[in-house]
């Protein structure tokens, strides 16, 4: 090794030697600072690692507790136990890693600093002291006068001794410097190499552990796919059952709600009845009605009741053959009947006349059946009035189960059967804002890009909204690759193969973030002559649509009762829905005084204003300027997106975004309208969803102060209103005339949109009153909006009938 400071120069004590010493001393001082800092960081890392291990252990114990809780589910218990054991092994590996780190970094470097650097400092102090003594001796020797022989000899002897001592200590100091410089390399490299070997062992152990766990995880993944399919089937069955029960709930024949046959348990009739006290006072408890309202049932030739499900039934009549039943019209209460037995009588009250008749008929039928059979057989041959509806419900279930899943529907699109980026077959993931399918590895890379570039969702594990599923079916891998890989062949670049992780990352980033393969020199659209015709027509169509809307609003205002009857909800249903959300006096005041809607005295329906000015709702200000559309061949990407949004052309919209279009671009020649507003005017729900998924601002307004929700309300696009409300549109915003969407919908007599806006407003205020900020809302509210979404995507004609009926006039 080359010496840092030369011994010969040390004996000369030359300026070169002093400069070398100064340089070395500065270097050692900086080295000490760096090592001290590294040791402190190592200590902090070890402490943090121990805290991590402790938290990880607590998390692992939580998994074990969950496994013990799931003891009745063998699959969940086994998998969670195995996973918790693996995590415990990883915790042990982490603990070993931190122990080795403490020995290799903290202990070794601290020892180097305390021992070797301390020796260097001691040698430096001695050298500085003897150097000073040497300088003093030289000065004193120079100052002695020639004629003072005694002083001359004394000064000479001191100088000689001092020089000898200086040389000895200087040589030791130089030796210490050279040894330190040599040792520092070995100590630092030794500690770091030991630290890296500890990491190597840690990752090898983790790799071996999960290699053994891999086959089990793969089998569990396959089993999970089957469980997801089974869960989807069960969900459809429950939704079908919910739909069947809901139809019964809204039926006018309310006796069917309580009249039921359970042949297995011998139940002929069951439901709630009020029961008069059997004491001497014969009173009805008005203060606490739940004390007298009981769940009655006729079963096994007996009349019984119970207050709670776990309570043992209380027998009212032990043998129906020994009793009779009759109407009671001589008391104050309505719908009463009496069951009389040889020992006692029981006065009961139903909720309606139909229910009273049903109960009396059920008791009489049970008495007759008991006499015919002359035994206590269960009444398993009696059929229920709702049997037919249940059979038809089962047929509907079978039809529903035959529907295609999200995976099947999306993979039917050209190019979607293989990964968009690497070509791996059977992709199970998707980028919803790009409209492409991906393999699991590419989906992970897409997630790392950020949601402003790609939003990843599973085709098998996630729930898909209908408008989002239609968006995926409108695009596809072939369409997107024609845009984002337009120059791939020209550049001579090949797509990465499955398994090439690093190549995939570089390729995907270049494709979607840097957009290197987009052909930016080509025009953004198809031939310009066709474009001009489309644009000239689009301007005229928009003006015509505005005039149609004006006619529609005036006609709708005149026939408000007819519009109300055309709503998806009947008036009674609307009242029940509003009362469901009406949980505070504040909401009740809103319901009774809401924006010009008043309660009629005749039939309880909401009446709407009889006249509406068409110009007050929606009228364009002046002619559209077509020069911007017609003069340029190479269109601005923002303008291209603007035009394609109105034309409902998703491939062109995707192409414009790939060329750098701003999704919130505002057209200064069209009242600062945005592509999202153009999508509303075009009437496409899928186009709106595409823009929202790519970052469109749902609350950006034009110069008239109208946002997308305003325009959708004016045009009567119920599906778009539902979508914007779900995406957080501000329905309290007012336009330049001071009108919010609700007041516009009320003037237009559009009952469906009024329903959506009022429910959304009530749900919002209910969440604020209960402090549920950031929560999605009540389940009933979510169910209603989910039904509207399904209708807007799958049966749009049901939501468009209001527009169609108004246009006939």
C-alpha positions in Angstrom: 0.0 0.0 0.0 1.2 3.5 -0.8 2.2 5.5 2.3 0.1 8.5 3.1 3.0 10.5 4.7 6.7 9.8 3.9 9.1 9.0 6.7 12.0 10.9 5.0 10.0 14.0 4.8 9.1 13.5 8.4 12.9 13.7 9.4 13.3 16.8 7.3 10.2 18.4 8.8 9.7 20.2 5.4 6.8 22.3 4.4 5.7 19.3 2.2 5.6 17.2 5.4 3.5 19.8 7.3 1.1 20.2 4.4 0.7 16.4 4.2 0.0 16.3 8.0 -2.6 19.1 7.7 -4.4 17.2 4.9 -4.4 13.9 6.8 -5.7 15.5 10.0 -8.5 17.2 8.1 -9.4 13.9 6.4 -9.4 12.0 9.7 -11.6 14.6 11.3 -14.1 14.3 8.5 -13.9 10.5 8.7 -14.7 10.6 12.3 -17.8 12.7 11.7 -19.0 10.3 8.9 -18.5 7.3 11.0 -20.3 8.8 14.0 -23.2 9.7 11.8 -23.3 6.2 10.3 -23.3 4.6 13.7 -26.1 6.8 14.9 -28.2 6.1 11.8 -27.5 2.4 12.3 -28.8 2.6 15.9 -31.9 4.4 14.8 -32.5 1.8 12.0 -32.1 -1.0 14.5 -34.5 0.6 17.0 -37.1 1.2 14.2 -36.6 -2.4 13.0 -37.3 -3.7 16.5 -40.5 -1.6 16.7 -41.5 -2.9 13.2 -41.0 -6.5 14.4 -43.1 -5.8 17.5 -45.9 -4.2 15.4 -45.6 -7.0 12.8 -45.9 -9.6 15.6 -49.0 -7.9 16.9 -50.5 -7.9 13.4 -49.6 -11.6 13.1 -51.3 -12.3 16.4 -54.4 -10.5 15.0 -54.4 -12.9 12.1 -54.2 -15.9 14.4 -57.1 -14.5 16.4 -59.1 -14.2 13.2 -58.1 -17.8 12.3 -59.4 -19.0 15.6 -62.6 -17.0 15.2 -63.0 -18.7 11.8 -62.8 -22.2 13.2 -66.1 -23.1 11.6 -64.6 -22.4 8.2 -61.8 -24.9 7.5 -60.5 -23.1 4.4 -60.2 -19.7 6.1 -58.8 -21.2 9.4 -56.1 -23.3 7.6 -55.0 -20.5 5.2 -54.8 -17.9 8.0 -52.9 -20.2 10.3 -50.4 -21.1 7.6 -50.0 -17.4 6.6 -49.5 -16.4 10.3 -46.8 -19.1 10.7 -45.0 -17.8 7.6 -45.2 -14.2 8.9 -43.8 -15.4 12.2 -40.8 -16.9 10.4 -40.3 -13.6 8.6 -40.3 -11.8 11.9 -37.6 -14.2 13.1 -35.5 -13.5 10.0 -35.9 -9.8 10.5 -34.8 -10.1 14.2 -31.7 -12.1 13.1 -31.0 -9.4 10.4 -31.1 -6.6 13.0 -28.8 -8.5 15.4 -26.2 -9.1 12.7 -26.5 -5.4 11.7 -25.8 -4.4 15.2 -22.7 -6.6 15.3 -21.4 -5.7 11.9 -22.0 -2.0 11.7 -22.6 -0.6 15.2 -20.0 -2.7 17.1 -17.2 -2.8 14.6 -17.3 0.9 13.5 -17.8 2.1 17.1 -14.7 0.0 18.1 -12.7 1.5 15.2 -13.7 5.0 16.3 -13.0 4.5 19.9 -9.7 2.6 19.6 -7.8 3.5 16.4 -9.0 7.1 16.1 -8.2 7.7 19.8 -4.6 6.5 19.3 -4.3 8.9 16.3 -5.5 11.8 18.5 -3.1 10.9 21.3 -0.2 10.7 18.8 -1.3 14.0 17.4 -1.3 15.7 20.8 2.3 14.5 21.5 3.5 15.6 18.1 2.0 19.1 18.5 3.6 19.4 22.0 7.1 18.3 20.9 6.8 20.5 17.8 6.2 23.5 20.0 9.1 22.6 22.3 11.3 22.3 19.2 10.3 25.7 18.0 11.0 27.2 21.4 14.5 25.5 21.5 15.3 26.9 18.1 14.3 30.4 19.1 16.2 30.2 22.4 19.3 28.9 20.6 19.2 31.7 18.1 18.9 34.3 20.8 22.0 33.3 22.9 24.9 35.8 22.6 28.3 34.6 21.3 30.3 35.8 24.3 28.2 33.8 26.8 29.8 30.4 26.4 27.9 28.8 29.2 24.5 29.8 27.8 25.6 28.7 24.3 26.4 25.2 25.4 23.1 24.9 27.4 21.0 26.1 24.4 22.9 23.7 22.1 22.3 20.7 24.4 18.6 21.5 24.8 18.1 21.9 21.0 19.9 18.6 20.4 17.7 16.7 22.9 14.6 18.4 21.6 15.4 17.5 18.0 16.0 13.9 18.9 12.7 13.7 20.8 10.9 15.4 17.9 12.2 12.9 15.4 11.2 10.0 17.6 7.6 11.2 18.2 7.2 12.4 14.6 8.2 9.0 13.3 5.7 7.4 15.7 3.0 9.9 14.5 3.7 9.2 10.9 3.5 5.4 11.6 0.2 5.9 13.3 -1.2 7.9 10.4 -0.1 5.3 7.8 -1.5 2.4 9.9 -4.8 4.2 10.4 -5.1 4.9 6.7 -4.5 1.3 5.9 -6.8 -0.1 8.6 -9.7 2.2 7.8 -10.3 0.6 4.5 -10.3 -2.9 5.9 -12.6 -2.0 8.8 -15.2 -0.2 6.7 -15.3 -2.8 4.0 -15.4 -5.6 6.5 -18.3 -4.2 8.4 -20.3 -3.4 5.2 -19.6 -6.8 3.7 -20.8 -8.4 6.8 -24.0 -6.3 6.7 -24.7 -7.2 3.1 -24.1 -10.9 3.7 -26.7 -10.6 6.5 -29.2 -9.1 4.0 -28.3 -11.9 1.5 -29.1 -14.5 4.1 -32.3 -12.7 5.0 -33.7 -12.6 1.5 -32.6 -16.2 0.8 -34.4 -17.4 3.8 -37.5 -15.4 2.8 -37.3 -16.7 -0.8 -37.0 -20.3 0.4 -39.9 -19.8 2.8 -42.3 -18.4 0.2 -41.1 -20.8 -2.5 -42.5 -23.6 -0.2 -45.7 -21.5 0.4 -46.1 -20.7 -3.3 -47.9 -23.9 -4.5 -50.4 -23.6 -1.6 -51.0 -19.9 -2.5 -51.6 -20.8 -6.1 -54.1 -23.5 -5.1 -55.8 -21.1 -2.7 -56.0 -18.5 -5.5 -57.8 -21.0 -7.8 -60.1 -21.9 -4.9 -60.7 -18.2 -4.3 -61.7 -17.7 -8.0 -64.3 -20.4 -7.5 -65.5 -18.8 -4.2 -65.9 -15.4 -6.0 -68.0 -17.0 -8.7 -70.1 -18.8 -6.0 -70.5 -15.5 -4.1 -71.6 -13.7 -7.3 -74.2 -16.4 -7.8 -75.4 -16.1 -4.3 -75.5 -12.3 -4.6 -77.7 -12.6 -7.7 -80.0 -15.0 -6.0 -80.3 -12.7 -3.0 -80.9 -9.7 -5.4 -83.6 -11.7 -7.2 -85.2 -12.6 -3.9 -85.0 -9.0 -2.8 -86.7 -7.9 -6.0 -89.5 -10.5 -5.5 -90.1 -9.4 -1.9 -90.0 -5.8 -2.9 -92.7 -6.4 -5.5 -94.8 -8.0 -2.9 -94.1 -5.0 -0.5 -95.5 -2.5 -3.1 -98.5 -4.7 -3.9 -101.9 -3.4 -3.1 -103.0 -6.7 -1.6 -101.2 -6.4 1.7 -102.6 -9.7 3.0 -100.0 -11.5 1.0 -97.3 -10.0 3.2 -98.5 -11.9 6.2 -100.3 -14.9 4.8 -97.8 -17.6 4.4 -97.6 -21.4 4.3 -94.6 -23.3 5.8 -95.5 -26.9 5.2 -92.3 -28.2 6.9 -93.3 -26.5 10.2 -97.0 -26.8 9.8 -97.5 -23.0 9.8 -100.7 -21.9 8.1 -100.7 -18.2 9.0 -98.4 -15.8 10.8 -98.0 -12.1 11.4 -98.3 -9.3 14.0 -101.6 -8.8 15.9 -102.5 -6.5 18.7 -103.8 -8.4 21.8 -106.1 -7.1 24.4 -105.1 -7.8 28.0 -106.8 -10.8 29.5 -107.0 -9.2 33.0 -110.1 -7.9 34.6 -109.7 -4.4 33.1 -109.6 -5.7 29.4 -107.5 -2.7 28.3 -105.2 -1.9 25.4 -101.9 -0.5 26.4 -101.7 2.7 24.4 -98.4 4.0 25.9 -96.4 1.0 25.1 -98.0 -0.7 22.1 -95.1 -3.1 21.8 -96.3 -4.7 25.1 -99.5 -5.8 23.3 -98.3 -6.4 19.8 -97.2 -10.0 19.3 -96.1 -12.3 16.5 -99.0 -14.8 16.1 -99.1 -18.0 14.1 -101.4 -20.9 13.4 -99.4 -24.1 13.5 -99.9 -27.7 14.4 -103.6 -27.1 15.1 -102.8 -24.4 17.7 -102.9 -20.6 17.9 -99.7 -19.3 19.5 -97.7 -16.1 19.9 -94.3 -14.9 21.0 -92.7 -11.6 21.7 -89.1 -12.4 20.7 -87.8 -15.1 18.4 -85.9 -16.9 21.2 -88.9 -16.9 23.5 -91.0 -20.1 23.9 -94.3 -19.7 22.1 -97.3 -18.9 24.3 -100.3 -21.1 23.5 -103.6 -19.2 23.1 -105.7 -22.1 21.9 -104.4 -25.6 22.4 -106.9 -27.3 20.0 -108.6 -25.2 17.2 -111.3 -27.9 16.9 -112.7 -26.6 20.3 -112.9 -22.9 19.4 -114.7 -20.5 17.1 -113.8 -17.1 15.6 -116.0 -14.1 15.0 -115.9 -10.5 14.0 -116.1 -7.8 16.7 -117.9 -4.7 15.6 -119.2 -3.5 19.0 -116.0 -2.0 20.2 -114.2 1.2 19.4 -111.2 -0.3 17.7 -111.3 -1.3 14.0 -110.3 -4.7 12.4 -110.9 -6.7 15.6 -111.9 -10.3 15.9 -112.3 -12.7 18.8 -111.1 -16.3 19.1 -113.4 -18.1 21.7 -112.5 -21.4 23.3 -114.4 -23.3 26.1 -112.1 -21.9 28.8 -111.3 -18.3 27.6 -111.6 -15.8 24.8 -108.9 -13.7 23.1 -109.5 -10.3 21.5 -107.2 -9.6 18.6 -106.7 -6.7 16.2 -105.2 -6.8 12.7 -103.7 -3.9 10.8 -106.3 -3.8 8.0 -109.6 -5.2 7.0 -108.0 -7.5 4.5 -105.7 -8.9 7.2 -108.6 -9.5 9.5 -110.5 -11.4 6.9 -107.4 -13.4 6.1 -106.9 -14.3 9.8 -110.5 -15.3 10.3 -110.4 -17.4 7.1 -107.2 -19.0 8.2 -108.6 -20.0 11.6 -111.9 -21.3 10.1 -109.9 -23.3 7.5 -107.7 -24.8 10.2 -110.7 -25.8 12.3 -112.3 -27.5 9.3 -109.1 -29.2 8.4 -108.6 -30.4 11.9 -112.0 -32.0 12.0 -111.5 -33.7 8.6 -108.2 -35.2 9.6 -109.1 -35.9 13.2 -105.5 -35.8 14.3 -102.6 -33.5 14.8 -100.9 -33.9 11.4 -99.0 -30.9 10.1 -100.9 -28.9 7.5 -98.4 -29.5 4.7 -100.9 -29.7 1.9 -102.2 -26.2 2.2 -100.8 -23.9 -0.5 -99.9 -20.2 -0.1 -101.3 -17.5 -2.3 -97.7 -16.4 -3.1 -96.6 -19.8 -4.4 -97.0 -18.9 -8.0 -94.9 -15.8 -7.6 -92.2 -17.8 -6.0 -92.1 -20.2 -8.8 -91.8 -17.4 -11.3 -89.1 -15.9 -9.2 -87.1 -19.1 -9.4 -87.4 -19.1 -13.2 -86.1 -15.5 -13.1 -83.2 -16.6 -10.9 -82.2 -19.2 -13.4 -82.2 -16.7 -16.2 -80.2 -14.3 -14.2 -77.6 -16.8 -13.4 -77.0 -17.4 -17.1 -75.8 -13.8 -17.6 -72.2 -13.1 -18.5 -69.7 -12.0 -15.9 -67.5 -8.9 -16.2 -64.6 -11.0 -17.3 -66.6 -12.7 -20.0 -68.0 -9.5 -21.4 -64.7 -7.6 -21.4 -62.8 -10.5 -23.0 -65.3 -10.6 -25.9 -63.9 -7.3 -27.1 -61.2 -7.7 -29.9 -57.7 -8.1 -28.5 -58.8 -8.4 -24.9 -58.1 -12.1 -24.6 -54.4 -11.3 -24.1 -52.5 -8.7 -22.0 -52.4 -5.3 -23.8 -48.7 -4.8 -23.0 -47.0 -8.2 -23.0 -49.5 -10.5 -24.7 -50.0 -13.0 -21.9 -53.2 -15.0 -22.4 -56.3 -14.8 -20.2 -55.7 -11.4 -18.4 -57.7 -10.9 -15.2 -57.0 -7.2 -14.6 -58.0 -4.0 -16.3 -57.1 -0.3 -16.6 -60.5 1.3 -16.4 -59.5 4.8 -17.6 -57.6 3.3 -20.6 -60.1 0.6 -21.3 -57.6 -2.3 -21.6 -57.0 -5.7 -20.0 -53.8 -6.6 -18.3 -52.0 -9.6 -16.7 -51.3 -9.5 -13.0 -47.6 -8.4 -13.5 -48.4 -5.6 -15.9 -51.2 -4.5 -13.6 -48.7 -4.1 -10.8 -46.5 -1.9 -13.0 -49.6 0.2 -14.0 -50.4 0.7 -10.3 -46.9 2.1 -9.8 -47.5 4.8 -12.5 -50.2 6.4 -10.4 -53.9 6.8 -10.8 -53.5 9.9 -13.1 -52.0 7.5 -15.7 -53.8 4.2 -15.0 -56.5 3.0 -12.7 -56.3 -0.7 -12.2 -59.2 -3.0 -11.2 -59.7 -6.7 -11.0 -62.1 -8.3 -13.5 -62.9 -11.1 -11.1 -62.5 -9.7 -7.5 -64.0 -6.2 -7.8 -67.6 -5.1 -8.3 -68.2 -3.4 -11.6 -70.7 -0.6 -12.1 -72.7 -1.0 -15.3 -71.5 2.2 -16.9 -67.9 1.3 -16.2 -68.5 -2.2 -17.8 -69.9 -0.6 -20.9 -66.9 1.8 -21.1 -64.6 -1.2 -21.1 -66.7 -2.8 -23.9 -66.5 0.4 -26.0 -62.7 0.5 -26.1 -60.4 -2.6 -25.9 -56.7 -3.5 -26.4 -56.8 -3.3 -30.2 -58.2 0.3 -30.2 -55.8 1.6 -27.5 -52.7 -0.1 -29.1 -53.5 1.5 -32.4 -53.0 4.8 -30.7 -50.3 4.1 -28.1 -48.2 1.8 -30.3 -48.7 3.5 -33.6 -44.9 4.0 -34.2 -43.8 0.8 -32.6 -43.0 -1.0 -35.9 -41.3 2.1 -37.4 -39.0 2.4 -34.4 -38.1 -1.3 -34.6 -39.1 -1.9 -31.0 -40.5 -5.3 -29.9 -43.0 -5.6 -27.0 -41.7 -7.3 -23.9 -42.4 -11.0 -23.3 -44.1 -12.3 -20.2 -41.7 -12.6 -17.3 -39.4 -9.8 -18.3 -40.1 -7.5 -15.4 -37.5 -4.8 -16.0 -38.2 -4.7 -19.7 -41.9 -4.4 -19.0 -41.5 -1.5 -16.6 -39.4 0.4 -19.1 -41.8 -0.3 -21.9 -45.0 0.5 -20.1 -43.5 3.8 -18.8 -42.4 4.7 -22.3 -45.8 3.8 -23.7 -48.2 5.5 -21.3 -46.1 8.1 -19.4 -43.7 9.4 -22.0 -45.9 8.3 -25.0 -42.9 7.6 -27.2 -44.8 5.3 -29.5 -47.7 7.7 -30.2 -47.6 9.0 -33.8 -47.7 12.7 -33.0 -47.1 13.8 -36.6 -50.3 12.3 -37.9 -53.6 14.1 -37.9 -55.8 13.4 -35.0 -58.8 12.2 -36.9 -60.2 10.8 -40.1 -60.5 12.6 -43.4 -61.1 16.3 -43.0 -64.0 16.6 -45.5 -66.0 14.2 -43.4 -64.9 16.1 -40.3 -66.2 19.4 -41.7 -69.6 17.8 -42.5 -69.8 16.4 -39.0 -69.0 19.7 -37.4 -71.4 21.7 -39.4 -74.1 19.2 -38.6 -73.2 19.1 -34.9 -73.6 22.8 -34.5 -77.1 22.7 -36.1 -78.0 19.6 -34.1 -77.1 21.3 -30.9 -79.2 24.3 -31.7 -82.1 22.0 -32.6 -81.6 20.1 -29.4 -81.8 23.3 -27.5 -85.1 24.3 -29.2 -86.4 20.8 -28.5 -85.5 21.1 -24.9 -87.3 24.4 -24.7 -90.5 22.9 -26.2 -90.1 19.9 -23.9 -89.9 22.1 -20.7 -93.0 24.2 -21.6 -95.1 21.1 -22.5 -93.9 19.3 -19.4 -94.9 22.2 -17.2 -98.4 22.2 -18.5 -98.9 18.4 -18.0 -97.1 18.1 -14.6 -99.5 15.4 -13.3 -98.9 13.2 -16.4 -95.1 13.7 -15.9 -95.4 12.7 -12.3 -97.3 9.5 -13.2 -94.5 8.7 -15.7 -92.0 8.7 -12.9 -90.2 5.4 -12.0 -91.8 5.8 -8.5 -95.4 6.3 -7.8 -96.4 9.2 -5.5 -96.9 6.9 -2.5 -93.5 5.4 -3.1 -91.9 8.8 -3.3 -93.5 9.8 0.0 -92.3 6.7 1.7 -88.7 7.2 0.3 -88.6 10.8 1.4 -90.0 10.0 4.9 -87.3 7.3 5.2 -84.6 9.9 4.9 -86.6 12.5 6.9 -84.9 11.8 10.2 -84.7 15.4 11.6 -86.9 18.5 11.7 -84.6 20.1 9.3 -85.2 17.4 6.7 -89.0 17.5 7.3 -89.0 21.2 6.6 -87.1 20.6 3.4 -89.6 17.9 2.4 -92.6 20.2 3.0 -91.2 23.4 1.4 -88.9 22.1 -1.3 -88.5 24.4 -4.3 -92.0 25.0 -5.4 -93.3 21.5 -4.8 -96.4 21.6 -2.6 -98.6 18.9 -1.2 -102.0 18.7 -2.8 -105.1 18.3 -0.7 -107.0 15.9 -3.0 -104.8 12.9 -3.4 -101.6 13.6 -1.5 -99.5 13.9 -4.6 -96.9 16.6 -5.3 -98.2 19.4 -7.6 -95.8 21.3 -9.8 -96.0 24.8 -11.2 -98.3 25.1 -14.2 -96.2 27.4 -16.4 -92.5 27.5 -17.2 -90.7 29.9 -19.6 -88.7 27.9 -22.0 -86.1 30.7 -22.4 -85.6 30.7 -18.6 -84.4 27.1 -18.7 -82.1 26.6 -21.6 -81.4 28.9 -24.6 -78.0 29.3 -26.3 -76.7 32.8 -26.6 -76.0 33.4 -30.3 -74.7 31.3 -33.1 -71.8 28.9 -32.6 -68.6 30.0 -34.4 -67.6 27.3 -36.8 -64.3 28.9 -38.0 -62.3 27.2 -35.2 -63.5 23.8 -36.5 -63.1 24.3 -40.2 -59.9 26.3 -40.7 -57.4 23.9 -39.1 -56.3 20.6 -40.4 -54.1 19.7 -37.5 -56.5 20.2 -34.7 -55.6 21.2 -31.2 -55.8 18.0 -29.0 -58.2 19.7 -26.6 -60.5 20.7 -29.4 -60.3 17.2 -30.8 -61.4 15.8 -27.4 -64.1 18.5 -27.3 -65.5 17.4 -30.7 -65.2 13.7 -30.1 -67.0 14.0 -26.8 -70.1 15.3 -28.5 -69.8 12.7 -31.3 -69.7 9.9 -28.7 -66.5 8.7 -30.3 -64.4 7.0 -27.6 -61.5 6.0 -29.8 -61.0 9.6 -31.0 -61.2 10.7 -27.4 -58.6 8.2 -26.3 -56.4 9.4 -29.3 -56.8 13.0 -28.2 -55.8 12.2 -24.7 -52.7 10.3 -26.0 -51.7 13.4 -27.9 -51.8 15.5 -24.7 -55.3 16.9 -24.6 -56.4 18.6 -21.4 -59.4 16.7 -20.2 -60.8 20.0 -18.7 -60.0 22.1 -21.8 -62.5 25.0 -22.1 -63.6 26.2 -25.5 -63.5 30.0 -25.5 -65.6 30.1 -28.7 -68.3 28.0 -27.1 -69.0 29.8 -23.8 -66.1 28.0 -22.1 -67.8 24.7 -22.5 -65.7 21.6 -21.5 -65.6 18.1 -23.1 -67.7 16.8 -20.3 -70.4 19.3 -21.0 -70.2 18.3 -24.7 -70.6 14.7 -23.7 -73.8 15.7 -21.8 -75.1 17.5 -24.9 -74.2 14.4 -27.0 -76.3 12.3 -24.6 -73.8 9.5 -24.0 -73.5 8.1 -20.5 -70.4 6.1 -21.4 -68.6 9.2 -22.8 -69.2 11.0 -19.5 -67.9 8.0 -17.6 -64.7 7.9 -19.8 -64.0 11.6 -19.1 -64.6 11.3 -15.4 -62.3 8.3 -15.1 -59.6 10.3 -16.9 -59.8 13.2 -14.4 -62.6 15.5 -15.8 -63.8 18.0 -13.2 -67.4 17.2 -12.6 -68.0 20.8 -11.2 -66.3 22.9 -13.9 -68.8 25.4 -15.2 -69.2 27.4 -18.4 -69.6 31.2 -18.7 -73.3 30.8 -17.8 -72.4 29.2 -14.5 -73.7 25.8 -15.6 -71.8 22.6 -14.9 -72.4 19.2 -16.3 -75.2 18.5 -13.7 -77.0 21.7 -14.8 -76.9 20.7 -18.5 -77.9 17.1 -17.8 -80.9 18.3 -15.7 -82.0 20.8 -18.4 -81.8 18.1 -21.1 -83.6 15.5 -18.9 -80.7 13.0 -19.0 -81.6 11.0 -15.9 -78.7 8.6 -16.2 -76.2 11.3 -16.5 -77.7 13.1 -13.4 -77.4 9.9 -11.5 -73.7 9.4 -12.6 -72.7 13.0 -11.7 -74.3 12.8 -8.3 -72.4 9.6 -7.6 -69.2 11.2 -8.7 -69.6 14.1 -6.2 -71.3 16.8 -8.3 -72.2 19.9 -6.4 -76.0 20.2 -6.7 -76.1 23.5 -4.7 -74.2 25.4 -7.4 -76.3 28.0 -9.1 -76.1 29.5 -12.7 -76.1 33.1 -13.7 -79.9 33.1 -13.2 -79.6 31.9 -9.7 -81.0 28.4 -10.4 -79.7 25.2 -9.1 -80.3 21.8 -10.7 -83.2 21.0 -8.4 -85.1 24.1 -9.2 -84.6 23.5 -12.9 -85.9 19.9 -12.6 -88.9 21.1 -10.6 -89.7 23.7 -13.3 -89.3 21.0 -16.0 -91.6 18.6 -14.0 -89.1 15.8 -14.4 -90.1 13.6 -11.5 -87.2 11.1 -11.9 -84.5 13.8 -11.7 -86.3 15.6 -8.9 -86.4 12.3 -7.0 -82.6 11.7 -7.5 -81.7 15.3 -6.5 -83.9 15.4 -3.5 -82.7 12.0 -2.2 -79.1 13.0 -2.8 -79.7 16.3 -0.9 -81.5 14.5 2.0 -78.8 11.9 2.2 -76.1 14.6 2.3 -77.8 16.5 5.1 -78.5 13.3 7.0 -74.7 12.4 6.9 -73.8 16.0 8.0 -76.2 15.9 10.9 -74.9 12.5 12.0 -71.2 13.5 11.4 -70.7 10.8 8.8 -68.3 12.8 6.6 -66.7 10.8 3.8 -69.2 8.0 4.1 -71.1 6.8 1.0 -74.5 7.2 2.5 -77.5 5.2 3.6 -78.0 1.7 2.1 -81.4 2.6 0.7 -80.0 5.6 -1.0 -77.2 3.5 -2.5 -79.7 0.9 -3.7 -81.9 3.5 -5.4 -78.9 5.0 -7.2 -77.7 1.5 -8.1 -81.1 0.7 -9.7 -80.9 4.0 -11.7 -77.4 3.1 -12.9 -78.5 -0.3 -14.0 -81.4 1.2 -15.8 -79.3 3.9 -17.5 -76.8 1.4 -18.8 -79.0 -1.6 -19.6 -82.5 -0.2 -20.1 -82.0 3.5 -21.1 -85.4 3.5 -22.9 -87.1 3.5 -19.4 -85.3 6.7 -18.4 -85.7 8.4 -21.8 -89.5 8.0 -22.1 -90.0 11.4 -20.5 -88.0 13.0 -23.3 -89.7 10.9 -26.0 -93.2 11.7 -24.7 -92.5 15.4 -24.5 -91.1 15.5 -28.1 -94.2 13.9 -29.5 -96.0 17.2 -28.7 
